[in-house]
Structure formats: structure tokens, C-alpha cells
Amino acid sequence: MTSMLNQKTLFSFDHTVYWPEKYERVVEYLKNGVGQGENSQSLYKLNVEVLVLAACVGLEAGNAIDLPPQTKEIALSTFTSQSLSVYLYLIPMLAEKDTTIDFFRNKEGEAKAVSIFEKYAAGGLEILNEKLMSNTLDSPYFFTSNLRQDKGDDVRDLEIDIF
């Protein structure tokens, strides 16, 4: 079991994770608030951290969308160096109810896992962007706190208990 959680052995092949460029504003907001440039008090330091949050939001809301033509990219090694590559398996395993980690143990399976993660991350970024457009706060802390407090029947009004 220990080797299964070893970040370096999760992926045997190199992959690139893509996300919609049109949501760069919400990614930057979650990293830096409304200020210009890097914020030492930021909620997240790296795009990869925001992408993991977005994938969790997308999964919880059941919102997986295809990537648009204009994308940004993050190397798999960035997920690994931040100990976040496990989410590239966890999100697809939770989404695909009848699968096991063994399903992703070849090049095609790994690519499928990354693709599923990307779709939920894009869906989560879409939700986060909609929330940001309707309620811009000075602080990403308050923004994510408000996400956790929102409740309702609409998938856009979800309670998030992540991180």
C-alpha cells in the first residue's frame, strides 16, 4: 500500500495537464486576490494548487466539461513536486465509480485519468469563475469561505468541504 501512495511511482509516463486559458483570471485571483502580482498572504501559491481545488469543485458538482481550444498547461512533474499527483488518479477514480487504480496502470489509462481530471478541473474553474463574477471579494480566503457556506439545489450553490 505504501508504494501506491508514493508520488513518484503513480505515473510511469510523462503527461501534460491542460486547463482553459479563459479562466486564468479566477486562477490568478485565488493566488493573489485583487492585488497586482504575487501576494505573500495568498491562499494558493501555484496554479497546480488551484487546479486541484477546481477539479474537486467540478467533481462535487458533477460538472465535467471538454477543454476549449485555448489552453494553458502544467507539466506532470509540477503535480509530483507538490505532492498533488495523487489527485490525477483520485478524481477519475471517484468519477468512474466501478474502476480501480489498476485500470490506469498503462499509458492509455494514465492519459484517460489525466483527461478526466482536466474535464473536472475545467468544470470547477467554470463554477469558480461564475461565483467570482457574481461576488468579487478582496480576499480569496473570504471567497472560498463563502463557497463552503453556500447551499441550495442548484449545482452552482454547493457546499465544498475540501482542504
DSSP file (Angstrom, degrees, kcal/mol; ACC not computed):
  #  RESIDUE AA STRUCTURE BP1 BP2  ACC     N-H-->O    O-->H-N    N-H-->O    O-->H-N    TCO  KAPPA ALPHA  PHI   PSI    X-CA   Y-CA   Z-CA
    1    1 A M    >>        0   0    0      0, 0.0     4,-1.0     0, 0.0     3,-0.5   0.000 360.0 360.0 360.0 -36.7    0.0    0.0    0.0
    2    2 A T  H >>  +     0   0    0      1,-0.2     3,-0.9     2,-0.2     4,-0.5   0.906 360.0  53.1 -59.4 -42.3    2.8    2.4    0.8
    3    3 A S  H >4 S+     0   0    0      1,-0.2     3,-0.6     2,-0.2    -1,-0.2   0.797 100.5  62.9 -65.0 -26.5    4.2    2.2   -2.8
    4    4 A M  H <4 S+     0   0    0     -3,-0.5    -1,-0.2     1,-0.2    -2,-0.2   0.821 106.1  44.9 -66.3 -29.5    0.7    3.1   -4.1
    5    5 A L  H << S+     0   0    0     -4,-1.0     2,-0.6    -3,-0.9    -1,-0.2   0.482  82.1 114.5 -94.2  -2.8    0.9    6.4   -2.4
    6    6 A N    XX  -     0   0    0     -3,-0.6     3,-1.4    -4,-0.5     4,-0.7  -0.588  61.1-149.1 -70.0 114.2    4.5    7.1   -3.5
    7    7 A Q  H >> S+     0   0    0     -2,-0.6     3,-0.6     1,-0.3     4,-0.5   0.804  92.2  57.4 -56.7 -33.5    4.0   10.2   -5.8
    8    8 A K  H 34 S+     0   0    0      1,-0.2    -1,-0.3     2,-0.1     3,-0.2   0.765 108.2  45.6 -72.8 -24.2    7.0    9.2   -8.0
    9    9 A T  H <4 S+     0   0    0     -3,-1.4    -1,-0.2    -6,-0.2    -2,-0.2   0.473  88.4  86.0 -99.1  -1.6    5.6    5.8   -8.8
   10   10 A L  H << S+     0   0    0     -4,-0.7     2,-0.5    -3,-0.6    -1,-0.2   0.909  94.5  39.5 -64.3 -40.7    2.0    6.8   -9.6
   11   11 A F     <  -     0   0    0     -4,-0.5    -1,-0.1    -3,-0.2    94,-0.1  -0.929  53.7-177.6-116.4 132.1    2.8    7.7  -13.2
   12   12 A S  S    S+     0   0    0     -2,-0.5     2,-0.3    94,-0.1    -1,-0.1   0.641  74.1  50.4 -94.3 -18.9    5.1    5.7  -15.5
   13   13 A F  S    S-     0   0    0     93,-0.1     2,-0.3    94,-0.1    93,-0.0  -0.827  88.6-105.2-122.2 157.8    4.8    8.1  -18.4
   14   14 A D        +     0   0    0     -2,-0.3     2,-0.3    62,-0.0    -2,-0.1  -0.622  42.2 176.2 -82.9 139.6    5.1   11.8  -18.9
   15   15 A H        -     0   0    0     -2,-0.3    61,-2.1    -4,-0.0     2,-0.4  -0.945  24.4-140.1-138.5 158.7    1.9   13.8  -19.3
   16   16 A T  E     -A   75   0A   0     -2,-0.3     2,-0.5    59,-0.2    59,-0.2  -0.980  16.3-144.3-119.2 135.6    0.9   17.4  -19.6
   17   17 A V  E     -A   74   0A   0     57,-3.1    57,-2.6    -2,-0.4     2,-0.3  -0.876  17.3-158.9-102.6 128.0   -2.2   18.7  -17.8
   18   18 A Y  E     -A   73   0A   0     -2,-0.5    55,-0.2    55,-0.2   104,-0.1  -0.775  11.2-179.2-108.2 150.5   -4.2   21.3  -19.7
   19   19 A W  E     -A   72   0A   0     53,-2.0    53,-3.0    -2,-0.3     2,-0.2  -0.984  40.7 -84.1-145.1 153.3   -6.7   23.9  -18.4
   20   20 A P  E >   -A   71   0A   0      0, 0.0     3,-1.7     0, 0.0    51,-0.2  -0.368  26.7-150.8 -65.9 123.3   -8.9   26.6  -20.1
   21   21 A E  G >  S+     0   0    0     49,-1.9     3,-2.1     1,-0.3     4,-0.2   0.809  91.3  72.5 -59.4 -31.4   -7.0   29.8  -20.6
   22   22 A K  G 3  S+     0   0    0     48,-0.5     3,-0.3     1,-0.3    -1,-0.3   0.661  93.9  55.5 -64.0 -13.6  -10.3   31.8  -20.3
   23   23 A Y  G <> S+     0   0    0     -3,-1.7     4,-1.8     1,-0.2     3,-0.3   0.175  70.7 109.5-102.0  17.3  -10.3   31.0  -16.5
   24   24 A E  H <> S+     0   0    0     -3,-2.1     4,-2.8     1,-0.2     5,-0.2   0.844  72.5  61.2 -60.5 -33.0   -6.8   32.5  -15.9
   25   25 A R  H  > S+     0   0    0     -3,-0.3     4,-2.4    -4,-0.2    -1,-0.2   0.924 105.7  44.5 -61.7 -45.0   -8.5   35.4  -14.1
   26   26 A V  H  > S+     0   0    0     -3,-0.3     4,-2.3     2,-0.2    -1,-0.2   0.865 112.9  52.2 -69.4 -34.8  -10.0   33.2  -11.4
   27   27 A V  H  X S+     0   0    0     -4,-1.8     4,-1.2     2,-0.2    -2,-0.2   0.945 112.6  44.8 -63.7 -47.8   -6.8   31.2  -11.0
   28   28 A E  H  X S+     0   0    0     -4,-2.8     4,-3.1     1,-0.2     5,-0.3   0.886 111.1  54.4 -63.5 -38.7   -4.8   34.4  -10.5
   29   29 A Y  H  X S+     0   0    0     -4,-2.4     4,-3.2     1,-0.2    -1,-0.2   0.932 107.1  49.6 -60.8 -45.9   -7.5   35.7   -8.1
   30   30 A L  H  < S+     0   0    0     -4,-2.3    14,-1.0     1,-0.2    13,-0.5   0.754 117.9  41.8 -67.4 -22.2   -7.2   32.6   -5.9
   31   31 A K  H  < S+     0   0    0     -4,-1.2     8,-0.3    12,-0.2    -2,-0.2   0.833 135.6  11.0 -87.1 -36.4   -3.5   33.0   -5.9
   32   32 A N  H >< S-     0   0    0     -4,-3.1     3,-1.1     1,-0.3    -3,-0.2   0.412  85.6-138.6-128.7   1.3   -3.2   36.8   -5.4
   33   33 A G  T 3<  -     0   0    0     -4,-3.2    -1,-0.3    -5,-0.3   106,-0.2  -0.421  67.4 -38.8  68.0-148.7   -6.6   38.3   -4.5
   34   34 A V  T 3  S+     0   0    0    104,-1.0    -1,-0.2    -2,-0.1   105,-0.1   0.470 111.7 105.1 -91.8  -1.7   -7.4   41.5   -6.3
   35   35 A G  S <  S-     0   0    0     -3,-1.1     2,-0.5   103,-0.2    -3,-0.1  -0.233  77.7-105.1 -73.2 166.2   -3.9   42.8   -6.0
   36   36 A Q  S    S-     0   0    0      2,-0.1    -1,-0.1    -2,-0.0    -2,-0.1  -0.802  79.5  -7.2 -92.9 131.5   -1.4   43.0   -8.8
   37   37 A G  S    S-     0   0    0     -2,-0.5    -2,-0.1     2,-0.1     2,-0.0  -0.163 110.2 -12.5  80.4-174.6    1.4   40.5   -8.8
   38   38 A E        -     0   0    0      1,-0.1     2,-0.5     2,-0.0    -6,-0.1  -0.306  58.7-151.0 -66.0 139.9    2.4   37.9   -6.2
   39   39 A N    >   -     0   0    0     -8,-0.3     3,-1.8     1,-0.1    -6,-0.1  -0.957   9.6-152.8-116.4 121.6    0.8   38.1   -2.8
   40   40 A S  T 3  S+     0   0    0     -2,-0.5    -1,-0.1     1,-0.3    -2,-0.0   0.720 100.3  50.8 -66.5 -18.8    2.8   36.8    0.2
   41   41 A Q  T 3  S+     0   0    0     -9,-0.1    -1,-0.3    -3,-0.0    -9,-0.0   0.136  85.0 144.3 -99.9  18.2   -0.5   36.2    2.0
   42   42 A S    <   -     0   0    0     -3,-1.8   -10,-0.1     1,-0.1   -11,-0.1  -0.172  54.8-135.2 -65.5 151.8   -2.0   34.3   -0.9
   43   43 A L  S    S+     0   0    0    -13,-0.5     2,-0.4     1,-0.2   -12,-0.2   0.899  94.2  21.2 -69.8 -43.4   -4.3   31.3   -0.4
   44   44 A Y        -     0   0    0    -14,-1.0    -1,-0.2     1,-0.1     3,-0.1  -0.954  60.7-162.8-125.8 146.8   -2.5   29.3   -3.0
   45   45 A K  S    S+     0   0    0     -2,-0.4     2,-0.3     1,-0.1    -1,-0.1   0.731  72.5  41.5 -97.4 -27.2    1.0   29.8   -4.4
   46   46 A L  S >> S-     0   0    0      1,-0.1     4,-1.4   -15,-0.0     3,-0.7  -0.893  73.2-124.7-129.0 151.4    0.8   27.8   -7.6
   47   47 A N  H 3> S+     0   0    0     -2,-0.3     4,-2.5     1,-0.2     5,-0.2   0.858 110.4  63.5 -56.3 -36.9   -1.6   27.2  -10.5
   48   48 A V  H 3> S+     0   0    0      1,-0.2     4,-1.8     2,-0.2    -1,-0.2   0.858 100.2  51.8 -60.7 -36.2   -1.4   23.5   -9.8
   49   49 A E  H <> S+     0   0    0     -3,-0.7     4,-2.0     2,-0.2    -1,-0.2   0.909 110.3  47.9 -66.8 -42.2   -3.0   24.0   -6.3
   50   50 A V  H  X S+     0   0    0     -4,-1.4     4,-2.9     1,-0.2    -2,-0.2   0.890 108.8  55.1 -65.1 -39.2   -5.9   26.0   -7.8
   51   51 A L  H  X S+     0   0    0     -4,-2.5     4,-2.5     2,-0.2    -1,-0.2   0.881 106.6  50.2 -62.6 -38.6   -6.4   23.3  -10.4
   52   52 A V  H  X S+     0   0    0     -4,-1.8     4,-2.1     2,-0.2    -1,-0.2   0.934 111.6  48.1 -65.2 -45.2   -6.7   20.6   -7.8
   53   53 A L  H  X S+     0   0    0     -4,-2.0     4,-2.4     1,-0.2    -2,-0.2   0.939 112.2  50.0 -57.6 -46.6   -9.3   22.7   -5.9
   54   54 A A  H  X S+     0   0    0     -4,-2.9     4,-3.0     1,-0.2    -2,-0.2   0.890 108.5  51.9 -61.7 -40.6  -11.1   23.3   -9.2
   55   55 A A  H  X S+     0   0    0     -4,-2.5     4,-2.5     2,-0.2    -1,-0.2   0.891 110.5  48.8 -63.9 -38.5  -11.2   19.5  -10.0
   56   56 A C  H  X S+     0   0    0     -4,-2.1     4,-2.5     2,-0.2    -2,-0.2   0.905 112.5  48.1 -66.8 -41.2  -12.6   18.8   -6.6
   57   57 A V  H  X S+     0   0    0     -4,-2.4     4,-2.1     2,-0.2    -2,-0.2   0.935 113.1  48.2 -63.0 -47.0  -15.3   21.5   -7.1
   58   58 A G  H  X>S+     0   0    0     -4,-3.0     5,-2.9    62,-0.3     4,-0.8   0.900 112.6  48.5 -60.9 -42.3  -16.1   20.1  -10.5
   59   59 A L  H ><5S+     0   0    0     -4,-2.5     3,-0.8     3,-0.2    -2,-0.2   0.939 111.3  49.0 -64.2 -47.5  -16.3   16.6   -9.2
   60   60 A E  H 3<5S+     0   0    0     -4,-2.5    -1,-0.2     1,-0.3    -2,-0.2   0.869 116.2  43.4 -61.7 -35.9  -18.6   17.5   -6.3
   61   61 A A  H 3<5S-     0   0    0     -4,-2.1    -1,-0.3    -5,-0.2    -2,-0.2   0.560 109.1-123.3 -85.1  -8.1  -20.9   19.5   -8.6
   62   62 A G  T <<5 +     0   0    0     -3,-0.8     2,-0.8    -4,-0.8    -3,-0.2   0.838  63.7 144.3  68.6  31.9  -20.8   16.8  -11.3
   63   63 A N      < +     0   0    0     -5,-2.9     2,-0.5    -6,-0.2    60,-0.2  -0.825  14.3 159.5-112.6  93.5  -19.6   19.4  -13.8
   64   64 A A        +     0   0    0     -2,-0.8     2,-0.3    59,-0.2    56,-0.2  -0.966  14.5 179.4-112.3 124.4  -17.1   17.9  -16.2
   65   65 A I        -     0   0    0     54,-2.0    57,-0.2    -2,-0.5    58,-0.2  -0.918  30.7-105.1-126.7 153.0  -16.6   19.9  -19.4
   66   66 A D        -     0   0    0     -2,-0.3     0, 0.0     1,-0.1     0, 0.0  -0.397  44.1-102.6 -70.3 150.5  -14.5   19.5  -22.5
   67   67 A L        -     0   0    0     -2,-0.1    -1,-0.1     1,-0.1     4,-0.1  -0.506  32.2-127.2 -74.3 140.1  -11.4   21.7  -22.9
   68   68 A P        -     0   0    0      0, 0.0   -47,-0.1     0, 0.0    -1,-0.1  -0.287  31.7 -99.4 -75.8 172.5  -11.7   24.7  -25.3
   69   69 A P  S    S+     0   0    0      0, 0.0     2,-0.8     0, 0.0    -2,-0.1   0.847 108.7  70.7 -63.9 -33.7   -9.1   25.2  -28.0
   70   70 A Q  S    S+     0   0    0    -50,-0.0   -49,-1.9     0, 0.0   -48,-0.5  -0.760  70.9 159.6 -91.4 112.5   -7.2   27.8  -26.0
   71   71 A T  E     -A   20   0A   0     -2,-0.8     2,-0.3   -51,-0.2   -53,-0.0  -0.874  35.8-142.6-130.6 161.5   -5.5   26.2  -23.0
   72   72 A K  E     -A   19   0A   0    -53,-3.0   -53,-2.0    -2,-0.3     2,-0.3  -0.739  28.2-141.3-109.2 165.6   -2.7   26.6  -20.5
   73   73 A E  E     -A   18   0A   0     -2,-0.3     2,-0.4   -55,-0.2   -55,-0.2  -0.953  17.1-166.8-136.4 153.6   -0.5   23.7  -19.4
   74   74 A I  E     -A   17   0A   0    -57,-2.6   -57,-3.1    -2,-0.3     2,-0.1  -0.997  29.0-122.0-135.2 130.8    1.1   22.3  -16.4
   75   75 A A  E >>  -A   16   0A   0     -2,-0.4     3,-1.5   -59,-0.2     4,-1.0  -0.419  19.4-122.8 -71.4 146.4    3.7   19.5  -16.5
   76   76 A L  H 3> S+     0   0    0    -61,-2.1     4,-2.3     1,-0.3     3,-0.3   0.847 111.2  66.7 -54.5 -35.6    3.0   16.3  -14.6
   77   77 A S  H 3> S+     0   0    0    -62,-0.3     4,-2.8     1,-0.2    -1,-0.3   0.793  94.5  57.6 -60.8 -27.4    6.3   16.9  -12.7
   78   78 A T  H <> S+     0   0    0     -3,-1.5     4,-1.2     2,-0.2    -1,-0.2   0.909 106.8  47.2 -69.0 -41.6    4.8   20.0  -11.1
   79   79 A F  H  <>S+     0   0    0     -4,-1.0     5,-3.3    -3,-0.3     6,-0.8   0.930 115.0  47.6 -61.0 -44.7    2.0   17.9   -9.6
   80   80 A T  H ><5S+     0   0    0     -4,-2.3     3,-1.7     1,-0.2    -2,-0.2   0.920 108.9  51.9 -64.6 -45.1    4.5   15.4   -8.4
   81   81 A S  H 3<5S+     0   0    0     -4,-2.8    -1,-0.2     1,-0.3    -2,-0.2   0.756 112.9  46.2 -65.9 -22.7    6.9   18.0   -6.9
   82   82 A Q  T 3<5S-     0   0    0     -4,-1.2    -1,-0.3    -3,-0.3    -2,-0.2   0.278 114.5-116.9 -99.1   8.8    4.0   19.5   -5.0
   83   83 A S  T < 5S+     0   0    0     -3,-1.7    -3,-0.2     1,-0.1    -2,-0.1   0.861  85.9 113.7  56.9  39.5    2.8   16.0   -3.8
   84   84 A L    > < +     0   0    0     -5,-3.3     3,-1.6    -6,-0.2     4,-0.4   0.367  35.3  98.4-117.3   1.0   -0.5   16.5   -5.7
   85   85 A S  T >  S+     0   0    0     -6,-0.8     3,-1.3     1,-0.3     4,-0.5   0.757  70.4  73.1 -65.6 -21.8   -0.2   13.9   -8.5
   86   86 A V  T >> S+     0   0    0      1,-0.3     4,-2.9     2,-0.2     3,-1.2   0.819  88.1  62.9 -60.3 -29.0   -2.4   11.5   -6.4
   87   87 A Y  H <> S+     0   0    0     -3,-1.6     4,-2.0     1,-0.3    -1,-0.3   0.771  90.0  66.6 -66.6 -25.1   -5.4   13.8   -7.4
   88   88 A L  H <4 S+     0   0    0     -3,-1.3    -1,-0.3    -4,-0.4    29,-0.3   0.712 114.9  29.9 -69.5 -18.4   -4.8   12.9  -11.0
   89   89 A Y  H <> S+     0   0    0     -3,-1.2     4,-2.4    -4,-0.5    -2,-0.2   0.751 117.0  57.2 -99.8 -40.7   -5.9    9.4  -10.0
   90   90 A L  H  X S+     0   0    0     -4,-2.9     4,-2.3     1,-0.2     5,-0.2   0.922 104.9  49.9 -61.6 -47.9   -8.3   10.2   -7.2
   91   91 A I  H  X S+     0   0    0     -4,-2.0     4,-2.1     1,-0.2    -1,-0.2   0.943 114.1  44.4 -59.9 -50.1  -10.6   12.4   -9.1
   92   92 A P  H  > S+     0   0    0      0, 0.0     4,-3.0     0, 0.0    -1,-0.2   0.880 112.4  53.0 -62.7 -36.2  -11.1    9.9  -12.0
   93   93 A M  H  < S+     0   0    0     -4,-2.4     6,-0.4     1,-0.2    -2,-0.2   0.888 112.0  44.7 -67.2 -36.8  -11.5    7.0   -9.6
   94   94 A L  H  < S+     0   0    0     -4,-2.3    -1,-0.2    -5,-0.2     3,-0.2   0.843 116.4  47.2 -72.1 -33.2  -14.2    8.9   -7.7
   95   95 A A  H  < S+     0   0    0     -4,-2.1     2,-1.1     1,-0.2    -2,-0.2   0.893 110.0  52.7 -74.3 -41.2  -15.8    9.9  -11.1
   96   96 A E  S >< S-     0   0    0     -4,-3.0     3,-1.3    -5,-0.2    -1,-0.2  -0.764  77.6-168.5 -97.7  88.2  -15.7    6.4  -12.6
   97   97 A K  T 3  S+     0   0    0     -2,-1.1    -1,-0.2     1,-0.3    -2,-0.1   0.750  76.4  49.6 -54.7 -35.4  -17.4    4.5   -9.8
   98   98 A D  T 3  S+     0   0    0     -3,-0.1     2,-0.3     2,-0.0    -1,-0.3  -0.068  93.2  96.6-101.1  35.0  -16.6    1.0  -10.9
   99   99 A T    <   -     0   0    0     -3,-1.3     2,-0.3    -6,-0.4    -3,-0.0  -0.819  52.9-153.9-121.9 162.3  -12.8    1.3  -11.5
  100  100 A T    >   -     0   0    0     -2,-0.3     3,-1.5     1,-0.0     4,-0.4  -0.801  38.8-100.6-124.0 169.3   -9.7    0.6   -9.6
  101  101 A I  G >  S+     0   0    0     -2,-0.3     3,-1.3     1,-0.3    -1,-0.0   0.790 117.6  69.6 -62.3 -26.3   -6.3    2.2   -9.7
  102  102 A D  G >  S+     0   0    0      1,-0.3     3,-1.7     2,-0.2    -1,-0.3   0.795  85.7  68.4 -62.0 -27.5   -5.1   -0.8  -11.8
  103  103 A F  G <  S+     0   0    0     -3,-1.5    -1,-0.3     1,-0.3    -2,-0.2   0.822 100.3  48.7 -58.9 -30.9   -7.3    0.5  -14.6
  104  104 A F  G <  S+     0   0    0     -3,-1.3    -1,-0.3    -4,-0.4     2,-0.2   0.225  79.1 109.5 -94.6  13.8   -4.9    3.4  -15.0
  105  105 A R    <   +     0   0    0     -3,-1.7     2,-0.3     4,-0.1    -1,-0.2   0.003  69.5  55.2 -87.6  30.2   -1.7    1.3  -15.0
  106  106 A N  S  > S-     0   0    0     -2,-0.2     4,-2.9    -3,-0.2     5,-0.2  -0.921  97.6 -92.8-146.2 174.5   -0.7    1.8  -18.7
  107  107 A K  H  > S+     0   0    0     -2,-0.3     4,-2.3     1,-0.2     5,-0.2   0.901 124.4  45.9 -58.6 -44.5   -0.1    4.7  -21.0
  108  108 A E  H  > S+     0   0    0      2,-0.2     4,-2.2     1,-0.2    -1,-0.2   0.901 113.7  49.4 -66.5 -40.6   -3.6    4.9  -22.3
  109  109 A G  H  > S+     0   0    0      2,-0.2     4,-2.4     1,-0.2    -2,-0.2   0.901 110.8  49.4 -64.8 -42.0   -5.1    4.5  -18.8
  110  110 A E  H  X S+     0   0    0     -4,-2.9     4,-2.4     2,-0.2    -2,-0.2   0.919 111.0  50.2 -62.3 -43.1   -2.8    7.3  -17.4
  111  111 A A  H  X S+     0   0    0     -4,-2.3     4,-2.4    -5,-0.2    -2,-0.2   0.883 110.1  50.9 -63.1 -38.0   -3.9    9.5  -20.3
  112  112 A K  H  X S+     0   0    0     -4,-2.2     4,-2.6     2,-0.2    -1,-0.2   0.913 108.8  51.2 -65.0 -42.6   -7.5    8.8  -19.6
  113  113 A A  H  X S+     0   0    0     -4,-2.4     4,-2.4     1,-0.2    -2,-0.2   0.927 111.6  47.0 -59.7 -45.7   -7.0    9.7  -15.9
  114  114 A V  H  X S+     0   0    0     -4,-2.4     4,-2.7     1,-0.2    -1,-0.2   0.912 111.6  51.6 -62.7 -42.7   -5.4   13.0  -16.9
  115  115 A S  H  X S+     0   0    0     -4,-2.4     4,-2.1     2,-0.2    -2,-0.2   0.909 110.5  47.3 -61.8 -43.9   -8.2   13.7  -19.3
  116  116 A I  H  X S+     0   0    0     -4,-2.6     4,-2.1     2,-0.2     5,-0.2   0.924 112.2  50.5 -64.1 -44.0  -10.9   13.1  -16.7
  117  117 A F  H  X S+     0   0    0     -4,-2.4     4,-2.7   -29,-0.3    -2,-0.2   0.933 109.2  51.8 -57.8 -46.8   -9.1   15.2  -14.2
  118  118 A E  H  X S+     0   0    0     -4,-2.7     4,-2.8     1,-0.2    -1,-0.2   0.892 108.2  51.4 -57.6 -42.2   -8.8   18.0  -16.8
  119  119 A K  H  X S+     0   0    0     -4,-2.1     4,-2.2     2,-0.2   -54,-2.0   0.902 113.1  43.6 -65.4 -41.5  -12.5   17.9  -17.5
  120  120 A Y  H  X S+     0   0    0     -4,-2.1     4,-2.6   -56,-0.2   -62,-0.3   0.869 113.1  52.2 -71.9 -35.0  -13.5   18.2  -13.9
  121  121 A A  H  X S+     0   0    0     -4,-2.7     4,-2.6    -5,-0.2    -2,-0.2   0.925 111.1  47.6 -64.0 -43.2  -10.9   20.9  -13.3
  122  122 A A  H  X S+     0   0    0     -4,-2.8     4,-2.1   -57,-0.2    -2,-0.2   0.911 112.9  49.0 -62.6 -42.5  -12.3   22.9  -16.3
  123  123 A G  H  X S+     0   0    0     -4,-2.2     4,-1.9   -58,-0.2    -2,-0.2   0.892 112.4  47.9 -63.5 -40.5  -15.8   22.3  -14.9
  124  124 A G  H  X S+     0   0    0     -4,-2.6     4,-3.0     2,-0.2    -2,-0.2   0.885 109.8  51.9 -67.5 -39.4  -14.7   23.5  -11.5
  125  125 A L  H  X S+     0   0    0     -4,-2.6     4,-2.7     2,-0.2    -2,-0.2   0.882 107.1  54.4 -63.8 -37.0  -13.0   26.6  -12.9
  126  126 A E  H  X S+     0   0    0     -4,-2.1     4,-2.2     2,-0.2    -2,-0.2   0.937 111.7  43.9 -60.4 -46.5  -16.2   27.4  -14.7
  127  127 A I  H  X S+     0   0    0     -4,-1.9     4,-2.5     2,-0.2    -2,-0.2   0.934 114.3  48.9 -64.6 -47.0  -18.1   27.3  -11.4
  128  128 A L  H  X S+     0   0    0     -4,-3.0     4,-2.5     1,-0.2    -1,-0.2   0.887 110.9  51.5 -61.2 -38.7  -15.4   29.2   -9.6
  129  129 A N  H  X S+     0   0    0     -4,-2.7     4,-2.6     2,-0.2    -1,-0.2   0.919 109.1  49.7 -64.4 -43.7  -15.4   31.8  -12.4
  130  130 A E  H  X S+     0   0    0     -4,-2.2     4,-1.4     1,-0.2    -2,-0.2   0.916 112.6  48.0 -60.6 -43.0  -19.2   32.2  -12.2
  131  131 A K  H  X S+     0   0    0     -4,-2.5     4,-1.1     1,-0.2    -2,-0.2   0.906 111.9  49.7 -63.3 -42.0  -19.0   32.7   -8.4
  132  132 A L  H  < S+     0   0    0     -4,-2.5     3,-0.5     1,-0.2    -2,-0.2   0.904 108.5  52.4 -65.2 -41.4  -16.2   35.2   -8.8
  133  133 A M  H  < S+     0   0    0     -4,-2.6     3,-0.3     1,-0.2    -1,-0.2   0.817 115.1  42.2 -64.5 -29.8  -18.1   37.2  -11.4
  134  134 A S  H  < S+     0   0    0     -4,-1.4    -1,-0.2     1,-0.2    -2,-0.2   0.590 129.5  22.2 -93.0 -10.3  -21.1   37.4   -9.1
  135  135 A N     <  -     0   0    0     -4,-1.1     2,-0.5    -3,-0.5    -1,-0.2  -0.418  67.6-175.9-158.5  72.1  -19.3   38.1   -5.8
  136  136 A T        -     0   0    0     -3,-0.3     2,-0.3     2,-0.0    -4,-0.1  -0.623  11.8-177.2 -77.3 123.0  -15.8   39.6   -6.0
  137  137 A L        -     0   0    0     -2,-0.5    -2,-0.1     2,-0.1     6,-0.1  -0.816  36.1-120.2-114.2 158.3  -14.2   39.9   -2.6
  138  138 A D  S    S+     0   0    0     -2,-0.3  -104,-1.0     1,-0.1  -103,-0.2   0.797  97.0  53.1 -65.6 -27.5  -10.9   41.4   -1.7
  139  139 A S     >  -     0   0    0   -106,-0.2     4,-1.9     1,-0.1     3,-0.3  -0.928  64.9-150.3-120.4 129.9   -9.7   38.1   -0.3
  140  140 A P  H  > S+     0   0    0      0, 0.0     4,-2.8     0, 0.0     5,-0.3   0.786 101.6  64.7 -59.5 -27.0   -9.6   34.6   -1.7
  141  141 A Y  H  > S+     0   0    0      2,-0.2     4,-2.1     1,-0.2     5,-0.1   0.943 105.5  41.7 -61.4 -47.1  -10.0   33.4    1.9
  142  142 A F  H  > S+     0   0    0     -3,-0.3     4,-2.6     2,-0.2    -1,-0.2   0.879 112.9  55.7 -67.2 -37.1  -13.4   35.0    2.1
  143  143 A F  H  X S+     0   0    0     -4,-1.9     4,-1.6     2,-0.2    -2,-0.2   0.945 112.2  40.5 -60.5 -50.0  -14.3   33.8   -1.4
  144  144 A T  H  X S+     0   0    0     -4,-2.8     4,-1.7     2,-0.2    -1,-0.2   0.836 113.0  56.0 -71.7 -30.6  -13.5   30.2   -0.6
  145  145 A S  H  X S+     0   0    0     -4,-2.1     4,-1.3    -5,-0.3    -2,-0.2   0.924 107.0  49.8 -62.5 -43.3  -15.2   30.6    2.8
  146  146 A N  H  X S+     0   0    0     -4,-2.6     4,-1.7     1,-0.2    -2,-0.2   0.855 105.9  56.7 -63.9 -35.3  -18.4   31.8    1.0
  147  147 A L  H  < S+     0   0    0     -4,-1.6    13,-0.3     1,-0.2    -1,-0.2   0.909 107.0  49.4 -60.3 -41.5  -18.2   28.7   -1.3
  148  148 A R  H  < S+     0   0    0     -4,-1.7    -1,-0.2    11,-0.2    -2,-0.2   0.783 112.8  46.9 -69.9 -26.7  -18.3   26.5    1.7
  149  149 A Q  H  < S+     0   0    0     -4,-1.3    -1,-0.2    -5,-0.1    -2,-0.2   0.726  87.3 103.0 -88.8 -22.4  -21.3   28.3    3.2
  150  150 A D     <  +     0   0    0     -4,-1.7     2,-0.3     8,-0.3    10,-0.1  -0.362  47.0 173.4 -64.0 136.1  -23.4   28.4    0.0
  151  151 A K        +     0   0    0     -2,-0.1     2,-0.3     8,-0.1     7,-0.2  -0.983  14.8 108.4-140.8 152.7  -26.2   25.8    0.0
  152  152 A G  S    S-     0   0    0      5,-0.4     7,-0.1    -2,-0.3     5,-0.1  -0.935  70.7 -83.4 162.9 179.0  -29.0   25.2   -2.4
  153  153 A D  S    S+     0   0    0     -2,-0.3     2,-0.2     5,-0.1    -1,-0.1   0.767  96.0  90.2 -80.9 -27.1  -30.5   22.9   -5.0
  154  154 A D  S >  S-     0   0    0      1,-0.1     3,-2.1    -3,-0.1    -2,-0.0  -0.471  79.8-131.2 -72.9 139.5  -28.5   24.5   -7.9
  155  155 A V  T 3  S+     0   0    0      1,-0.3     3,-0.2    -2,-0.2    -1,-0.1   0.726 109.2  63.1 -62.9 -19.1  -25.1   22.9   -8.6
  156  156 A R  T 3  S+     0   0    0      1,-0.2     2,-0.6   -26,-0.0    -1,-0.3   0.624  97.2  60.3 -79.6 -11.7  -23.7   26.4   -8.7
  157  157 A D  S <  S+     0   0    0     -3,-2.1    -5,-0.4    -5,-0.1     2,-0.3  -0.712  80.6 149.4-113.0  76.8  -24.7   26.7   -5.0
  158  158 A L        -     0   0    0     -2,-0.6     2,-0.6    -3,-0.2    -8,-0.3  -0.766  48.1-126.9-115.4 156.5  -22.7   23.9   -3.4
  159  159 A E        -     0   0    0     -2,-0.3     2,-0.6    -7,-0.1   -11,-0.2  -0.888  26.5-158.6 -98.5 125.6  -21.1   23.3   -0.1
  160  160 A I        +     0   0    0     -2,-0.6     2,-0.3   -13,-0.3  -103,-0.1  -0.919  17.1 179.4-112.5 120.1  -17.5   22.4   -0.5
  161  161 A D        +     0   0    0     -2,-0.6     2,-0.4     2,-0.0    -1,-0.0  -0.525  39.6 125.4-115.1  62.9  -15.7   20.5    2.3
  162  162 A I              0   0    0     -2,-0.3    -2,-0.1     1,-0.1   -14,-0.0  -0.951 360.0 360.0-123.4 141.1  -12.3   20.2    0.7
  163  163 A F              0   0    0     -2,-0.4    -1,-0.1  -110,-0.0    -2,-0.0   0.444 360.0 360.0  64.7 360.0   -8.9   21.3    2.2
